[in-house]
Every structure is written in C-alpha cells, then in structure tokens.
Amino acid sequence: MSKRALFIEHDYVSLGGPVWRAFEKRGYEIERFLIVPKDKFYEPNVVVEFPDFNKFDVIVPMGAPYGAYEDARIGNWLLPEIEKLRNAHNAGIPILGICFGGQVMARALGGSVARSPKAELGWYEIESDDPSLISKGPWFEYHWDRWQNPPGAIEIARSSIATQAFVMGRTLGLQFHPEIDPEVLEEWLAMDGGCAEVESEGVDVEELRARTKAEAAGSEVRADDLVEKFLTRVANSQIVSA
C-alpha cells in the first residue's frame, strides 16, 4: 500500500517541482488540494471542505500570495486550516510547511506572523545550525512576511531578515522554497502581476530566470536531500504537542 502525501495548495500556481519528485521517488502518492481557484484569486475568502488529514502519512502546506495573519481577508479557510494542522501535528502526522505553509505552522503551534521589514526575493545562502538537515543553499526566497518561532520550537536556520527553518516535534517549517525550478518560476511570473511584483523589489526578471535555470540541477539535489532528511529524521521524531 502506497503512502499518501497531502499537498495543500493555497493558490492555483503551487506546483511542487523537485519536492513532488522527491516524495514520489520514495513511494508517496501525492494528493493535491486546491483552496483558492484561479477565478477567486481576487476574492480569496472562500469556504472549503478540507479532506480528513488523519488519512495522510504526510501533510505539505504550500506557499500563498496572502498573509498568514490576514484573518479578515482569508479567515474562512485560514482559521479552519490552522486548527486542523494543529490537530494533525498533535496527532503525530509529519508536516512540512513551505513559506506561507511554514508561517501557518508557526502560528498554529503558538508563534506569530507579521510583515517583514523588507522582502527576500531571489537566491540566497542562509545560516544553518544543522547543515545535515538544512543546508546553507542557495535557496529560493519569495516572501514579504516572517514568523516568530512557536514556544518549544528549535530554530534551525535564519537569514538577516527572517527565521528560515524551525523544527517542533514532527513539523518542519521552511521560509524558503525548495520546490522551485524553472517551470515553477514561470508559473509564478505568469500569475497576474507576477513580473511587476518581482521588479518592484528591484529584481531583474531575466536575471532571475537565468539564475534559476543555472541553479536547477543543484536545487533538485538539495530539495531531494531535504525531503529525505525530513522523512528519516523529523517525521520519526518524538511528538511535541502545541
């Protein structure tokens, strides 16, 4: 019987790239759950019926163009998701939160999320206390928010702007995007306002494309290794309840 990984996709451009491939290589059947479809992108406060998280071996909450603190804007699904993820964490289901997903997990486990002093957008090397779990990268960053670590969490990595990774029990929260590859980047840039959003931070879109293509092979290896370490180390850790 194959193992099941639930990828929670908060928007319509949440491709999993190397992370999908890493899970599939290890025998996981990937189930994708979309929250905000393309036609609701500007009216994202939708009501959804989440799948039963207890039926999955791993849960991967993905990124989003929204803030993990915007209850008035997306609370119809954000607040139930936070509660369900907290319950899944406390039940010992391994959770890998990516960017917005990492921020949601920080909030779900007792931390907080707020606007960052500045964006991180592009390829960055990070400081890691445990390079065998989280390498220094380079990793792809695409965020304007940051979290405060939950009580009891262990911060693993950071940049000058934000915490980049924490572990708490069987949850690993990431601020960066290990799922990026040229195909994923093109999906993001094709989203309404995507290129303008990048350029507004002083990043040259063509240079970003070229760097992402140049990093593709190495990023694939780093993402695969990260998923391997998550599954062998974090997913088998002692349960730490929030």
NORHU-V438395 format. One record per pair of residues at least 24 apart in sequence whose ideal C-beta (glycine too) atoms are under 10 Angstrom apart, sorted by sequence separation. I is the first residue (numbers start at 1). J is the second residue. D is the distance in whole Angstrom. If there is no record, write none. Layout:
I;J;D
I;J;D
This chain:
3;27;6
4;28;7
5;29;7
6;30;8
7;31;7
8;32;8
9;33;6
10;34;8
11;35;8
12;36;7
31;55;9
41;65;8
61;85;7
84;108;9
85;109;9
86;110;9
119;143;7
120;144;8
130;154;9
133;157;9
149;173;9
185;209;7
2;27;6
3;28;5
4;29;5
5;30;5
6;31;5
7;32;5
8;33;5
9;34;5
10;35;5
11;36;5
12;37;6
13;38;9
31;56;7
45;70;9
59;84;9
82;107;6
83;108;8
119;144;5
129;154;8
131;156;10
139;164;8
1;27;10
2;28;7
3;29;7
4;30;8
5;31;7
6;32;8
7;33;7
8;34;9
9;35;7
10;36;6
11;37;9
12;38;4
33;59;10
35;61;10
44;70;9
45;71;10
59;85;7
78;104;8
82;108;5
118;144;8
119;145;9
120;146;9
129;155;7
130;156;5
131;157;9
139;165;10
147;173;7
185;211;10
186;212;9
2;29;5
4;31;6
5;32;10
6;33;6
7;34;10
8;35;7
9;36;9
11;38;8
12;39;9
29;56;10
35;62;10
45;72;8
50;77;8
81;108;8
82;109;10
116;143;7
117;144;10
129;156;6
130;157;8
137;164;9
182;209;7
185;212;5
1;29;10
9;37;10
12;40;9
13;41;10
28;56;10
29;57;9
30;58;10
32;60;10
33;61;10
36;64;8
45;73;6
46;74;8
48;76;8
49;77;10
53;81;10
116;144;6
128;156;6
129;157;7
136;164;10
147;175;8
182;210;10
184;212;9
185;213;9
11;40;10
12;41;7
28;57;7
33;62;10
35;64;8
36;65;9
44;73;7
45;74;5
47;76;5
48;77;5
59;88;6
68;97;10
78;107;9
115;144;7
116;145;6
117;146;9
127;156;10
128;157;4
129;158;9
146;175;7
183;212;10
11;41;7
28;58;7
30;60;9
32;62;9
36;66;8
43;73;10
44;74;5
45;75;7
46;76;6
47;77;7
50;80;7
54;84;10
59;89;9
115;145;6
116;146;4
126;156;10
127;157;6
128;158;8
134;164;7
145;175;9
182;212;5
35;66;10
45;76;5
46;77;6
49;80;9
50;81;7
53;84;6
68;99;10
114;145;7
115;146;8
116;147;10
126;157;5
127;158;5
134;165;5
181;212;7
182;213;5
185;216;10
26;58;10
28;60;10
44;76;9
45;77;8
48;80;8
52;84;9
53;85;7
56;88;8
68;100;6
113;145;6
114;146;7
126;158;7
127;159;7
133;165;8
134;166;10
143;175;6
180;212;7
181;213;9
182;214;10
11;44;8
44;77;8
45;78;9
47;80;9
48;81;9
50;83;10
51;84;9
54;87;9
67;100;8
68;101;9
113;146;7
114;147;8
126;159;5
127;160;9
134;167;9
142;175;10
143;176;8
182;215;9
183;216;9
10;44;8
23;57;10
44;78;9
50;84;6
53;87;7
54;88;7
59;93;6
60;94;9
61;95;7
62;96;10
63;97;10
64;98;10
66;100;7
68;102;9
69;103;8
112;146;10
113;147;5
114;148;8
125;159;9
126;160;10
133;167;8
141;175;7
142;176;8
143;177;9
181;215;9
182;216;6
23;58;7
50;85;10
53;88;4
58;93;7
59;94;7
60;95;7
61;96;8
62;97;9
63;98;6
64;99;8
65;100;8
68;103;4
69;104;10
112;147;7
113;148;8
124;159;6
130;165;9
139;174;8
141;176;5
142;177;6
180;215;8
181;216;5
52;88;10
53;89;10
57;93;8
58;94;5
59;95;5
60;96;5
61;97;5
62;98;5
63;99;4
64;100;4
67;103;8
68;104;5
111;147;5
112;148;5
124;160;10
126;162;10
128;164;8
129;165;9
139;175;9
140;176;6
141;177;7
180;216;9
181;217;10
23;60;8
54;91;7
56;93;7
57;94;7
58;95;7
59;96;8
60;97;8
61;98;7
62;99;7
63;100;5
64;101;8
68;105;9
111;148;5
112;149;9
124;161;9
126;163;10
127;164;8
128;165;8
130;167;9
139;176;4
140;177;5
182;219;10
36;74;8
53;91;8
55;93;10
56;94;9
58;96;7
59;97;9
60;98;7
61;99;9
62;100;7
63;101;7
68;106;8
69;107;7
109;147;10
110;148;9
111;149;5
112;150;9
126;164;5
134;172;9
138;176;9
139;177;7
140;178;8
142;180;8
181;219;7
35;74;9
54;93;7
56;95;10
61;100;7
62;101;5
63;102;9
64;103;9
68;107;6
110;149;9
111;150;4
120;159;7
126;165;8
133;172;8
137;176;7
139;178;7
140;179;9
141;180;9
180;219;7
181;220;7
20;60;9
53;93;6
61;101;3
62;102;10
63;103;9
64;104;9
68;108;9
103;143;8
106;146;9
107;147;7
109;149;9
110;150;4
111;151;8
120;160;9
124;164;9
134;174;8
140;180;4
179;219;9
19;60;7
35;76;10
36;77;8
60;101;7
61;102;8
99;140;10
102;143;9
106;147;4
107;148;9
109;150;4
110;151;5
111;152;10
120;161;5
137;178;9
139;180;8
140;181;9
178;219;7
8;50;8
35;77;5
53;95;9
59;101;9
61;103;9
62;104;10
99;141;9
103;145;6
105;147;9
106;148;7
108;150;8
109;151;8
110;152;8
111;153;7
118;160;10
119;161;8
120;162;7
134;176;9
177;219;9
178;220;10
181;223;9
8;51;9
19;62;9
35;78;9
61;104;6
69;112;8
70;113;9
99;142;7
100;143;8
103;146;8
104;147;9
106;149;7
107;150;8
109;152;8
110;153;8
117;160;10
118;161;6
142;185;9
180;223;8
6;50;9
16;60;8
61;105;7
68;112;9
69;113;5
99;143;6
102;146;10
103;147;5
106;150;6
109;153;7
117;161;7
118;162;10
120;164;9
134;178;10
140;184;9
178;222;7
179;223;7
6;51;7
8;53;9
68;113;4
69;114;6
100;145;8
102;147;7
105;150;8
116;161;6
117;162;9
140;185;8
178;223;4
6;52;10
14;60;10
16;62;7
35;81;8
59;105;10
67;113;7
68;114;9
69;115;8
99;145;9
116;162;6
142;188;7
177;223;9
178;224;9
6;53;7
14;61;10
15;62;9
61;108;9
67;114;8
106;153;8
178;225;10
14;62;4
67;115;7
105;153;9
178;226;5
6;55;8
7;56;10
13;62;10
14;63;6
126;175;9
178;227;8
6;56;4
13;63;9
14;64;8
97;147;10
126;176;7
176;226;10
4;55;7
5;56;7
6;57;9
7;58;9
8;59;7
9;60;9
10;61;8
11;62;8
13;64;10
4;56;5
5;57;7
6;58;7
7;59;8
8;60;7
9;61;9
10;62;6
11;63;8
13;65;9
111;163;9
124;176;7
174;226;8
178;230;10
3;56;9
4;57;5
5;58;4
6;59;5
7;60;5
8;61;4
9;62;5
10;63;7
11;64;6
123;176;10
144;197;9
3;57;4
4;58;8
5;59;8
6;60;7
7;61;8
8;62;6
9;63;9
10;64;4
11;65;6
172;226;9
2;57;9
3;58;7
4;59;10
5;60;6
6;61;9
7;62;6
9;64;9
10;65;8
11;66;8
111;166;8
120;175;8
142;197;9
8;64;10
10;66;7
120;176;8
142;198;9
174;230;9
106;163;8
109;166;9
111;168;9
123;180;9
144;201;9
172;229;9
10;68;10
110;168;9
172;230;5
103;162;10
109;168;6
116;175;10
142;201;10
171;230;10
102;162;10
103;163;10
106;166;7
109;169;9
170;230;9
102;163;9
105;166;8
142;203;10
165;226;9
172;233;9
102;164;9
106;168;9
109;171;7
111;173;9
172;234;5
102;165;8
105;168;8
108;171;9
167;230;9
170;233;10
171;234;7
172;235;9
10;74;8
102;166;8
109;173;8
170;234;6
171;235;10
106;171;9
108;173;10
169;234;8
170;235;6
172;237;10
105;171;5
142;208;10
167;233;9
168;234;9
170;236;8
171;237;9
10;77;8
105;172;8
106;173;6
167;234;6
170;237;5
10;78;9
97;165;10
105;173;5
140;208;9
169;237;6
170;238;8
8;77;10
97;166;9
102;171;9
104;173;9
105;174;9
106;175;9
168;237;9
169;238;7
170;239;6
171;240;8
102;172;8
103;173;8
167;237;8
169;239;5
170;240;8
10;81;9
102;173;4
103;174;10
140;211;9
169;240;3
171;242;9
101;173;8
102;174;5
103;175;8
140;212;7
168;240;5
169;241;7
8;81;7
23;96;9
95;168;10
101;174;8
102;175;6
138;211;9
167;240;9
168;241;9
169;242;8
95;169;9
96;170;10
97;171;7
98;172;9
99;173;9
101;175;10
102;176;9
168;242;7
70;145;10
94;169;9
95;170;7
96;171;8
97;172;7
98;173;8
99;174;7
100;175;10
140;215;8
8;84;10
69;145;8
94;170;4
95;171;4
96;172;5
97;173;4
98;174;5
99;175;6
121;197;8
122;198;9
139;215;9
8;85;9
19;96;8
65;142;10
67;144;8
68;145;7
92;169;8
93;170;7
94;171;7
95;172;7
96;173;8
97;174;6
98;175;9
99;176;7
121;198;6
138;215;7
67;145;6
69;147;10
92;170;6
93;171;9
94;172;8
95;173;8
96;174;7
97;175;9
98;176;8
99;177;6
119;197;9
137;215;9
156;234;10
19;98;7
63;142;7
65;144;10
66;145;9
68;147;8
89;168;8
90;169;8
91;170;9
98;177;6
99;178;10
119;198;10
121;200;9
122;201;8
140;219;7
63;143;8
89;169;7
90;170;10
98;178;7
99;179;9
121;201;5
122;202;10
138;218;8
139;219;8
89;170;7
98;179;6
119;200;9
120;201;9
121;202;9
122;203;6
137;218;9
138;219;8
6;88;9
16;98;9
88;170;9
89;171;5
96;178;9
119;201;5
121;203;5
122;204;10
137;219;9
88;171;9
118;201;8
119;202;10
139;222;7
14;98;9
119;203;9
138;222;9
139;223;9
14;99;10
86;171;10
122;207;9
123;208;8
137;222;7
14;100;9
85;171;9
122;208;6
135;221;10
136;222;10
154;240;10
6;93;9
8;95;10
14;101;9
121;208;8
135;222;6
139;226;9
153;240;8
123;211;6
134;222;10
152;240;6
5;94;9
6;95;10
7;96;10
8;97;9
10;99;10
11;100;9
122;211;7
123;212;8
152;241;9
153;242;9
8;98;10
10;100;6
122;212;9
135;225;7
150;240;10
152;242;8
5;96;9
7;98;9
10;101;8
123;214;9
134;225;10
135;226;8
151;242;8
8;100;10
9;101;10
123;215;6
133;225;9
134;226;7
150;242;7
8;101;7
132;225;9
133;226;8
7;101;9
10;104;9
135;229;9
134;229;8
8;104;9
123;219;9
133;229;5
134;230;10
132;229;7
133;230;8
130;229;9
133;233;6
132;233;9
133;234;8
130;233;10
63;174;10
58;170;9
59;171;9
61;173;9
63;177;7
62;177;9
63;179;8
62;179;8
63;180;10
60;179;9
63;184;10
65;188;9
63;188;9
65;191;8
65;192;10
65;193;9
65;194;9
96;226;9
96;227;8
109;240;9
111;242;9
65;197;9
109;241;9
110;242;5
109;242;4
96;230;6
108;242;7
95;230;10
96;231;9
94;230;7
94;231;7
105;242;9
96;234;8
95;234;9
96;235;9
94;234;6
95;235;9
94;235;4
93;235;9
94;236;8
92;235;9
94;237;9
92;237;9
92;238;9
93;239;10
92;239;4
91;239;8
92;240;10
90;239;7
92;241;9
41;191;8
42;192;8
89;239;8
90;240;9
91;241;9
41;192;7
89;240;8
90;241;5
89;241;8
90;242;6
38;191;9
89;242;6
38;192;9
86;241;9
87;242;10
22;178;9
86;242;6
22;179;9
85;242;10
19;177;9
21;179;10
19;178;6
20;179;7
17;177;9
18;178;7
19;179;4
21;181;9
17;178;8
18;179;6
19;180;9
16;178;10
17;179;4
18;180;8
19;181;10
16;179;5
17;180;6
18;181;6
15;179;7
17;181;4
20;184;10
14;179;8
15;180;9
16;181;10
17;182;9
19;184;10
15;181;8
17;183;7
18;184;9
17;184;4
60;227;10
15;183;7
16;184;8
17;185;9
15;184;5
58;227;10
14;184;9
15;185;10
17;187;9
60;230;10
13;184;8
15;186;10
7;179;9
15;187;6
58;230;9
13;186;10
14;187;8
15;188;9
58;231;8
13;187;4
14;188;9
57;231;10
12;187;9
13;188;6
13;189;9
11;188;10
13;190;8
58;235;7
13;191;5
57;235;8
12;191;8
11;191;8
13;194;8
18;216;9
22;220;9
26;224;9
17;216;9
21;220;8
22;221;10
25;224;7
28;227;9
18;219;6
22;223;6
23;224;10
26;227;7
17;219;9
18;220;5
21;223;8
22;224;4
25;227;9
26;228;8
17;220;8
18;221;9
20;223;10
21;224;7
22;225;8
25;228;9
28;231;9
18;222;8
19;223;6
22;226;8
23;227;6
18;223;4
19;224;9
22;227;4
26;231;7
17;223;8
18;224;7
21;227;9
22;228;7
26;232;10
16;223;10
19;226;8
20;227;10
23;230;10
18;226;9
19;227;6
22;230;9
23;231;8
18;227;8
22;231;9
19;230;10
5;227;10
5;231;10
3;231;9
